[in-house]
C-alpha cells in the first residue's frame, strides 16, 4: 500500500459520497440547528485566499458541531449583483448576467474542490428574479411603514463608476485621515474621500435619491451594541463611532434674516457658552445657501469649497450677526468649511478658548479668545495661545461663575435658549444607484399620483435586456421605462435607479432558512425558531457597511411584524488577512496564490494553523511545506498500522499513558474547536501524532489503545482535512463516513488534564536541564520522587487562604502538618511568599500515577531505567520534592 497521501486522487470520490449521503443537508424539521455562516462571496470569477480562510473557518466549525451531534445549517450563495460585474461585462463585450453566471460556476467548482461542506439545496443567488422580487417586496413594506424617503440631497458621486455612493462607501485615503475631517469620523460629505470600489476621488452632486430611514433606529442600534457580547470589540466600537451618538444641548442664536429667525447650534460643552465669540455655518447649511443668493462673497466661497480636497480653516464672514442668547452681545456669522453639514445641526458656536478647531479658526481669522472655564486646581492654562479643553470651574460666565462644568451644563440648559438634545453622525442609507446590474427600485413616477409603489402582484420588476451605454443603462431602456400608473392608469415612467447591493446582503441569511418559500421572503416561524445566526465569519472591513445594515434590517423587520428577533447574529468572528511579501494578497498586486495550487488540504491546514482566525499572517512556502508534511505524517501512521502484523492484545504499564493522553487530547482539541482557536487544534493534533509515532516505535503497540488513538486522530482532524480523514477512516476499516461519525469522547474523567500534562512536560524539561548542566550523556537511572502527602495539604490551605491572612499560621494550625516541625514551617514560609501566585495542582496520588504512566517517555529519551516513588520521610530527596514538582536524582 502506498504511504503517500494524494488528495487529488480521492477528493472526487469523497465529494460524491458526501453528496450521496446528504451529509450537509440540514433537516427542515430541526428544532434549532446550529447556524454557521460565512459572508457570501461576490461573484468575482474565482476564489482568492481570503475566501479560503473565511470558509475554512466556517467549514471546520460546522463539521465539528455536526460530529458533536448538532443539526447544522451551513449554506452558501452568491452576492451576484454589483457594479464590478457590469464593468467586467463592458470590458469583455458581454452582458453582466452571462459574466456573473460563469463566475458562479467557477467559484462553486472551487468550493467543492476545497472540500467545503455546504447545504447546496439552499443555494441562493441575488440576481435571480426569485430572490430580488423580495428585495422589491421589502422595499414596498418599508415604504408603507415610512422607512423610505425620496428627495433632493447632496450626495457622493463617483465619476468613474458613474453612480452615487452611500456615506459608508466613501473611504478616506490614509494620508488624508487626520481624525478631524468628516471622512475621518465616519462620514463623507466633505473633501478627500475616494470610492471604496475604484479609489477615484468622490465629488458632491445634488440629485433626487431614495433613502432607507436607518436614522430612525440610531438609538436602538447604538444601545443594542451593548448586548452583542459575542461580537469583537473593534466592530462594536466602529459602529458606535459611525452612529456617533452625542449628548449635549441645542442653543438658539437669534439672527435678523428674512427667512431665518434663529440658528440652532449643537454643543456637548454648554458650560463654555460664555466663551462663544462667533457663529459658524457649514457651506451646506440652509442659511448659508440663502445668504449665497444675495452675497457674492458667500456664493463664491460656497462654490469654491464644494469639491476642494482641503479647505482647511478657510471661511468667509457674512453681513449677518447673531445675538448671544446669554449675554446679548452681537457675534459675527461665518460660513466655514470645517463645520460639517451632517454633524450636529450644521452650525457651530465658536468657542476658541475651549475647542481646538474653533481656536485654529479664530487664529486664522483674528477672532477674540475669551475664557469661560478654568482648571479647578488652579494650574493655569496656555490661553490665548492654546485652548483649554478640559472640564473645570466657570469663570467670566455671569451668574454661573464658580459652578463646576457638569453642574453648569445642567443649569445653563434651563435657559429658554437651550434644550437638552442628542445628535447622531449617522445619516439615512442612500440606496439609489445609477447602474444596470442591481434590483430595480419598484416605483412608478406619475405626474398626477406622484411616486407609486409597484403592486405586489406585479413583482418582480425584472431587468430589461442589457444594452451597453454610458451613464445609467436603465434610463436609456425606453420601452422598459415607459409604463402606466398602478393607481390611475395614466402614462408613467419607471424608476430607473437600482438598489445598493448591500440591500441584497442585508437579509440573505433569512432566505437560506426557507429558500423555496413562495409567499414571503422567508418563513417567519422558521426564522423565529432558527435565528440568530450562531456564528458569522467575515472581514472587519464590513463593520459599518454590511454588519450595520443587517442589524437595521432585522430590527425593521421585527417592528413590521415579520420577525420576532432584533439582532441577527449571536457570535461574530472577524478573520484576518493573508499576506504575501508583507502585503495583502491581491491579483492587482500580483502576489496572489491560487487556492488549488498547493492542494485543498495543504491549503486548509496552513491557513488554519498559521494564526488565530482574527490575526493576519504571512504566506510562506516553508510553512505550506510543513502543512503538506503533516498530512503525510498522519496518513503514514495509519498505513503503517494497517500494514503491520505485530501488535499486542495484552496491556502493559506504559499503555496507560497513551490511553490517558488520548482522553487528554480529545478534551484539549474539543475546547480549542469551541473557542475557534484552530491553530491550537492543529498544534494539539501534531503533538498527538508525534506521540503515536513515538509509542509505535517504543514497543509493539497495544492494539486497543493504539487503534483507538488512530481512530481518534482521524476524527479530530476531520473538520480541517476532510478528504484525508475519510481515507484514514476507511483504512482503519471503520463503518460509514467519518463526517457522520460521533465526535470522539474521553473514556475517563479528564478534569485537570492540563495539570497532568504540565507535570510530565516540566519534569522532562528538568531532567533535560540537569543532564545538560552536569554533562551526563548516558545516565544509568533516573529517580523521580513525589512529595509527601502533608505538603499537598499545606499547599491547598495556602491556595484557599486570603493572601492578606496569616498563611503560615493557618498552615501550622493543622495538626498533621505541624508534626513535621521546622520542615513544615520552612515550607509554609515559601508558600506564603508566593501568595496569590499558587496555581492549581493535582494530588499526590494522581501525580504519582501520572509520572509512573509516563516513565516510558523518560526511558525512551534517556535510554535508562526510571524509578518513580513517593518520598520516604528520612530520604534526602523528601525535602526537595514539592507538589507537582518531583525531586530528581540522576545516577
N, C-alpha and C positions, 0 to 999 in steps of 0.2 A: 504493500500500500504506500502511495506517495505521501510523504510527510510534509509536503509543501502545499500551503493553502492558496487556492486560486479563486478569488471571489467571482471573477468573470465567468468561470465555468459553471457556477452553481446558482448565480443570482436569479436567472430567469426561472429556474425550476422552483425556487422558494417563493418568488413573487406569485407564480401561478398557484402554488399550494396555499398561500395565504388568501388569495382571492377565491379559490375554490371552496375553502372552508369558511369564508366570510369572517375572518378573524377580526377585522377592523370595523365591521358594521355595528353601529350602536343600536340596540333593540329599541323599537319605538315605544314599547311598554315599560321602559326603565323608569323607576320612580324618580331618581335624581342622579343622573350619571355625572361622573367627574368630567367636566367640560374643560378640555385643554385646547388652546387655540394659539396659533402663530398669526401675526398680522399677514393677511393675504397679499401675494405679490402683485406688483404692477407688471403687466404683460410686456416686458421689455425685450423679449427674444430668447433669452437663455438665463439659467440660474447663475448667480455670482456667489462668491464665498460668503457674503453677508447673509444671503438666503440660507445657505447650507448651515451656517452657525445657528440661525434662528430656528430652523426646522429640525436640526439635530437635537436641540434642547427640548422642543415640544414632543418630538417623537420618542426620545428616551424616556421622558416622564410619562407619556401616555402608555407606552408599552409596560413600564414598571407598574403603574397603577392597574392596568388590565391584568397583569400576572398576580397582583395582590388581591384580585377578586372584585375590583370595581367594574361596573358598566362604564365604559369610557367613550365620550364623544370627542373625536379628533378629526374635524372636517377640513376641507381645502376648497378654495375657489379662486376667482380671478378678478382683480381690480382692473377692469378692462377698458374703461373709458379714459379719455385724457388727451391733452394736447400733444405729448410726445408721440403717440401713435399717429395722430393726424400729421405731424411734421414728418415722421418717418415715411408715411404713405406718400406724402407730397414729394419727398426726395426720391422715392423709388417708382414714382409714376403709377401708383396703385391706389386702392381705397383703404381707409382706416380699418374697416371690418376684416378684409382679407388679411391684412398685415397682422391684426390682433389675433385672429384665429390660428394663423401659422405660428405665432409666438406661443399661444396656449398649448398647441400640440407639442412643440419642442420642450416647453417647460414641464409639461406633465410627464413626458418621457424621461426628462432629467430627474424628476422627483421619484419616479418608480425605480430608476437605475440606482439611486442612492438608498433604496430600501425603506423609504418613509412610508409608514402605515397609515393611510387615510381612509375614511369612510367616503369613498367616491360616489356612493349613492346620494350624497348630499351636496355634490359639486354645484357651485353657484358662480355664474358669470354675469357681471353687472351690465354688460352691453346687450344681453338678451332682453327683448321686449317683455318677456315673462318676469324679469326682475325689475326693469326700470319703470314698468307701469306702476309699481308700488312706490317708487320714488315720487311719481306724479300724484298718486293717491294720497300719500302722506303730505305732500305739499298742499293739496286741497284741504286736508284735515287741519293742518296748521293755519291755513288761510282763514278757515271758518272760525278758528279759535283766536284769531287776532295775533297770531305769531308770525305773520308775513307782512312786510311793509314794502311799498313801492314809492320811489320818489327821487328827486334830483339830489345828487351828492357829489362831493369832491372825492374822487376815487383814485386808486393806484392803477396806473396804466403801464403795461409792458409794451413798448413799441416793437420789440422783436417778435413776441408771441401774439401781438395784436389782440390782447384781451385784458380785462380787469383782473386785479388780484385782491384777495382779502388781506386785511392787515397782517394776519399771521403768515401770509405767503410772501411777505417782503422781508428779505434778510438784510442785516446790517453788515457791511464789509468790516472785517476786524480792525482795519486802520481807522474806520470812522466811528467805531463804537467806544465813545468816551464816557458812557454812562449818563450823559446829560441830554443827548438828543432823544427825540421821541422814539426812534427805532431802537435806541439802546434800552429804553424802558419797556419795549414790547409793542410799540405802535409805529406806524409807518407814514403818518401824514405829515412828515417833514422831509428833509432832503437827505440824500446819502444812501437810501435803500436800493437794493437790487432784487431782481426777480429770483425767486427761490429755485426756479427750473433752469433758467438760461444764464443768470448772472448779469443781465442787461440792467442798466440804470432805470429806475422807475420814475415815471412822470406823474403829474397830477392833472386830472381832467374832470370836468363837470358832466355827468351823464345821469340819465334816468336808469335806476337799477332796482333789483329785487334783493331783499334782506330777510333773513330769519332773525326774529327778535330775541337773540340769546341774552341780551341785557336784562330781559325780564327775569332771568334766572341767575343774575350775577350774585345776589346774596346767597342763594341756595348752593350754587356751585362753589362759592368761596368757603362757606362753613362746612359743606359736605366733605371737603378735603380732610377735615379733622378725623373723620370716621374711616378713611381709607388707609388703615394701618398696614395693609398688605402691599401698599404702593411705595416705591422708592421715595425718599425724602426729596431728592433732586427734582422729580417730576412734580410733586406736590408744591414745592417752592416755586417752580417755574409757573405753574398755574396760578398760584397766589399772586405772583408778581404781574402776570399778564392781566388777571382780573383787576388788580390794582385798587383794592378797597382802601379808602382813606376816610377816617372820621375827622370832622372839623366843623366849620361854620361857613355859611354864605353871608356875605356882608354887602349891603346895598349902598352904592355910592350915587347920589343924585347927580344928574347931568342935565344940561339945558340943550336938548336936541329935539327937533320936531317929531321924530319917530321913537325916541327913547327918553324915558324919564329917569331911569336909573340903569346902572350897570352892576351886575352881581359878580362879585369876586369870591372864589372859594379859597379858604386858607385852613391849614392844620395848626397854625400858630396865631390864633386870635389874640393871644397875650401880647403880640408885637404890634397891634394895630396902630398904636400911637406913634410908631416909628415909620408909618407909611408916608412917603414923600412924593409918590406919583402913582398913576394908574396906567397899566399897560394892557393892550388888547392884542389878541392873535390876529394875523393877517386875514384869517377866515371868519372872524367874529362879525355878527350881523351889523354892529355899529361901525366897525372898520370898513365894511363894504359900503354902508350908507355914506360914510364920510368921504370915501373914494369917489363917489358920484359928483361931489361938489368941490373937493380939494385935490388939485392936480398933484401936489407933492405926495399925498397919501396914495393916490391912484398909481403913481409911478413906482412908489415903494412896494405896494402890494404886488404889482406885476413883476417887479424885479426879483422878488424873493420866491415867486411861485415855483420855480424849478431850479433854484440855486442850491448847489451842493452844501455850501457852508455860509450861512448868513451871519454867523457869529452873534455878537451883541449889537448888531445894527438895529436901527429903529428910526422912526420919524415922529416928530412932535406934531400934534394936531392943533387946530384952533380951539378945541374944546377943553373945558376944565371940568373936574368933578369935585363935589363937595365932600370933604372928610366928614362922615356921619357922627364922629365922636368929638371932633374939635371945631368943626365949622370952617376949617381952612379950605382954600381952593387948591386943588392939586392938578398939575399938568397931566394931560392924557396923551399917551404914546401908542403907536402901533409898532409892535416889536416881534421879530421872528422867533425869539426864544420862548415866547408864550405860545403854547400849543393849542390847536383847535379842539382836540379831543381829550384834553386833560382838564379836570375841574369844569369850569364854566367858560374857558377860553379867555378869561380876564384875570389879571394878577394885580393885587395891591402891592406895589413895590416897596419893600422894607429893606433898604440897603444895609442897615446896621445888623440885620439878623438873618440874612439869606445870601448864599454865595452868588447865585446867579443875579439876584437883584443888585448886589454890591458891584458885580462886574458891569452890569448895565449902567448903574449910576456913575461909576468911574468913567465909562466911555462917554457919557452924555453930561457930565459935570452936574449931577443932581446931588442934593444935600443928603447927608447921612446922619440920622437922628436916632440916638439910643433910646430904647424903651424897656430893656431888660438888662440887669447886671448880675454877675455871679453872686450867689448867696454868701460865699465865703470871703468876699471882698478881694479876690485875687486879681481883679482888674482884667482888661481886655486890650486888644490891639486896635480898637477903633480910633480913628476912622479908616485906618489902613487895611484892616481885615475885619470881616463880620464876626460877631459873637453869636453862634448858632445854638447854644445850649439853653436849657431852662434856667430860671433864676428868680430874681425878685424884680417887680416892676418899678421903673423909675421914669420920671417925666411923663407920667401917664395919668395926670389929673387925679380924680378921686380914687383911682385904683393903685396908686403908689403904695409900695410896701407889701402888696399881695404876692404870694408865690405864683409861679406861672400856671400851675394846674388849677389853683383856686381862681385866678384871674380869668382863665378861659371860661369857667362856669359863670362868673359874674358878668363878664363882658357880653356873654351870649344872651343875657336878659335884656339887653338894649333893643329898642324897636328895630334898629337897622340890621340886626343879626339874628340868625336862627341856626340851630344845630343841623348838620347835614352830613350825609355820607355820599361820597362820589366813587366812581369806578373808572379805571382806564379802559376797561373792556368796551368794545363797540359792537354794534349789531353785525351779524355774519353776512357779508356780501356774497351772494351765491350766483350772481349773473356772470356768465362767461360768453364772450362773443366768438364762439367757436362751434364747429360742427359736431365733433365726436364727444357727445355728452347727452344727458337726458333733456329732451325738450321741456321747457317750462310750460305747464298746462294752463296757459292763459290765452284768452282771445280778447283783442282790443276792439271795442265797438265805439263808434262816435257817439251813440246815444246812451249806451249802458255802461260805458267805461271798461274797467278790467273785469272780465267774466271768466271764472274757472271752468275748465272743460268738465262736463258731467262725467260721473264715474263710468257710465255705460259706454262712453266714447274713449275710454282709456284702454290701451296706451295710445298716446300721440306718438306715432313711430317716426323715426328719422326718414327723410326722403333719400333717394339715391344720391351718392356723393358726387359732387362736381368740383373740380379744382378751381379755386378762385382766390383772389386776395380779399382781405377783410373777413367779414362774417359770412360763411357759405350759406347759412340758412336764410340770411337776409336776401340772398340772390336767388333762392329757390321760390320763384314767384308762384308757380302752380300750387306748391305745398303751402305757401304762406297765405294765399287767399282762401277764405272760408266764410262761414256765416256765424252770426252771433247765436249762442245757445239760448239766450233769453228772448230776443226779439226777432230773430231770423234775418236781420239785415246783413248786408255785406260787412265783413270784418276781416281783420288780419291776425294771424297767429303771432304770439311772442316768438321772436327769433333768437333770443338768448337761450343757452343751455345751462344746466346746473353745474356748479362746482362739483368736481368728482368726489370731494370729501363728503358730499351728501350720500353718495353710494356706500361709502365705507362707514357711515355713522350708524347703520343698523344691520349690516350684513350678517353679523353674528346672530341676529334674531332669525334671519331667513334659514340659516343652517338647521334650526330646530324643527322646521316643517317646510322643507324646500319645495314641496309639490302642492302646498296648500293653495287653493284657488280662490277662496272667498275673502282673503285678507293677506297682508304681507307676512303674517305668521300666526300660528295658532296660539291664542292668548293663554289657554290653560297649560299647554306645554311650556311656554315661555315662563309663566309664573312658577311652574314646578322646577324647571331646569336652570334658571338663572339664579345668581350671577355666574358669569364665566369664572371657573375656579382658578385657572391660571392663564394669563395672557402674556405672550412674549413678543417683544418688538423693540425698535430703537427709541432711545430717549429723545431723538430729534422730533418725534411726533407729540411731544408733551403738550404744546399749546395749539396743535392742529387737530389731528385725529382724536387724541385722547381727551381733549376738552369737548370736542363735538359729540363724541359718543355719550359723554355724560349729559350733555344738553339734550340730545335726542331721547335718552332713556327717561329723563325727568319730564320732558314734554309729553312723551307717550303715556307716562304714568298719570299726568294731570288730565289728559284727554280720556283716560279710562281704558287704554289699550294694553297697559301693563300694570302689574302690582309690585314693580320694583322701581327704585330711584337711582341705583348705581349699577352699572353694567358688569363690573369686573371686581372680583374679590382680591386676587393677588396678581400683581404686575411685575414681570421680570424684564428688565432692560438688558439686552445683550450688547456687549462691547464690540469694538471694531476690529476687523482682521487687517493687520498692517503688512506691508511688504516693502522693504527698503525704507522703513520709517514713515511711510505714507499709507493712507487708506487705499486698499486695493480698488482699482478703477480702470476700466477699459480706456478712458480718456488719458490716464497717466501711463498706460502701457505696462502696468505692473500687476495685472490680474492673473490669477491662476484658474484654469478651467476646473470645475469640481471633479470631473471624471478623470482628470489627468493622472491622479495617483490611485484611483480606485475608490469605490464607495466607502469601504470600512476603514481604510487607512485615513481617508479624509475625515470621516466621522470621529474616529478615535483621536485624531490630532486636534480637531477644533474643540472637542470637549475636554481634552486633557491639558490643553495649553494654559488655561487660566480659569478663574471664576467666570461664570457667564457674563457678569456685568463689566468685566475688565477687558481692555484692549490687549492684543497680543501680536507678536511678530511671526509671520510665516517664515519658517526656515527649513531648508532641505534636510538638515540634520535631525530636527525634531520629527519631521514627517517620516524619515527612515526609522526612527525609534518606534513610531506607531506601527509601521509595517512589520518590524521585527517582533513586536509584541504579539500581534495576531498570529505570526508564525510560531511563536513560542507556545501559545495556547493550543494551537492545532497539533503541534508536535507532542505535547503532553498526552493528548487523547490517543493519537495514533500509536505512540509507543506503548501505552497501556493496553490498547486492544490487540497489539501485536505480541505482547509478552506472554509467556506461559507460566512464569514463576511468580505466584502470589501466595500469601498466607491466608488461611481461614481461621487461625487461632490468634488471639490478640496478645501483644507484648506490651511492656511498660511504656515504651515511647509512643505507641499508637494513641495513648490517651491525650498526648499533647496535640496531635493532629486533629483528633475529634473535637477537642475543646477549641482549637483555633478555627475550625470550620464554623462553629457556632459564633465565635467572636467576630469572624469576618462577615457573616450574614448580618449580625447586628450592626456592625460599623457601616457596611455598604448601604443597608436599608436606611440608616439615619442620614447618610450623605445624599441619597436619592431624594429623601423627603425635604432636604434643605437646598436642593438644586446645586449641590457642590459636586458636579460631575468630574471635575479634575481630581477630587479626592476619592470618588468612586473608583476611577481608573487606577489611582495610586494604590488603593486597598487591593484591587484585583491583581495588580502587578506583584505586590508583596506576597499575596496568597499563592500566585502561580510559582514564584521563586521557592516558596516553602514546599509546595507539592513536588517540584523538581528535586529539591534537596532531600526530601523524605524518600522519594523513589530511589535515589542513589545511595542512601544510607543503608538500606536493608530491603529485602523482598517486601513489597507493600502488603499491608493487611487489607484484604480485598474489600471488606465492608467499609472501612474508613476511607481508603484511597478512592474507591469507586464513587462513594458519596461525595468526596471532595471535588472530583471532576464534574459530577452532575451539578453540584452547587456552582462551580466555576462557570459552566455553560449557562445556568440560569441567571447568574449575576451579571454576566456580560451581554446577555441577550438584548436588553433595551438599547445598548450602544452599538453593538456589532451583530446585527440580527442574522445576516447570512451565515457568518462564522458560527454563531451559537447553534443554529439549526443543524449545521454539519456536525458539530461536536455531539449534539443530542442524538442524532441518527447513528453516529459511530458508536456511541455508548449503548445503543440498542434500546433506547427509551421509547415509550409509546407516544404517538401523536406529535404535535408541534411544540417546541419549547415556547413559542409565542403564546400558546394556550395553556401552558403548564402553570401550576401554582407556584407562587413566589417561594423561594427556599425559606424554611423556618428553622430556628435552633432546636435541637433536641433537648437541651438542658437550659437551666437558668443562666442568663448572660448578664445579670446585674454586675456592675463594676468590672466589665470585661476590659475596659481601657486600663484600669489599675493593674490587672493581671499582666497585660502586655507590657506596661511600663516597668513592672518589677523585673521581668525577663530581659527586656532590652537594656535597662540600666545596669543590671548585673553583668550582662555580656560586655557592655562598654567598660565597666570597672575592671573586669578580668583582662580585657584587651589592653587597657591602660597600664595595669600592673605588669603584665608580661613585657610590654614595650619599655617601661621605665627601668625595670630590673634586668631587661635584656634576657628573658627566658625564652629560648627558641622552642624547646621541646619539654614542656612540663610533664612530670610523672603523674601528678594528681592535683585536682582542684577540689578544695573543700569549701562548701558553702554552708554557713552556719546561720540559722534563722534565730531571731531574738527570742528571749524568754517571754513567757505569757504576760508577766507583770508590766513589761514595757508597753505592750499594746493597750493594757488597761490605763496606764498613765497617759499615753498619747490621746486616747479618746476623751479622758477627763479634761485634758488641756484644750482639745478641739471644741468641746461643748461649753467651755467656760467663757465668760465675758473677758475680753482682753484687759479690761481695767481692773478685774478682780485679782486677788492674791492667788495666782495659779499654783505656785509652789505649795502654798498651804492647803489648797484643795486636793492636790495630788497626795501629799504626805498625810492627809487625814484618812486616806484609805488604808485599812489595817494590813491588807495583803501586800501593798506596795511598801508600806513603812518598814516591813520586816527586812527589806534589803538595804537599810541603813544609808551609808554615805553614797553608795552607788545609785540608790533611788533619788537622793537629794540632788546629786550632780545631774542626773538625767532630767529631773524636774526643772532645774535651773535652765538647762538647754532648751527645753520645751517652752518655758516662759519667755526666753529671749526671742523665740520665733513668733510667739503671739498668734496673731490672726493669719500668719502665713502657713499654717499647718494644713496640708492637703488631705483629702480622704484617703483611707488605706483599706486594705483587706486584712482580715485577722490572721493570726499566726498559723493556724491550721491550714487555711487556704493558701497562704504564701508558701508553706512547706510543700503542699500538693502541687502547686503551680511550678515550683522550681524542680521538683522531682520529675514531673512530666516533661520539663524542658531540658533535663540533664543531657539528653542525646544531642542537643544542639551544641552544647559545650564540648562534648566528646568528639563530635564530628568536626568542629572547627579547630580544636586544640590537640586532638589525637591522643587523649589521655583519659584515665579514669576520673569520674566525677562523683563526689560524695555530697549528699545533701542531708543535713540533720538539724535537729533542734539544739540550742545552746545548752551545754552542761554547766551547772552553777559554778563549778570550780575551774572551768576551762578559760584560758586567756582570751579566746575569741568571744566569749559571752559578753564581755564588757564592750567590745567593738560593734556587735550586732545591734541594729536598730530596726524598728518596724518597717518592713518593706525595703530594707537595705541590709542584706545579709553581710556578715563578716566573711572575708575571703582569705583563704590560705592556699598558696600555690607552692608545691614542693617539686 
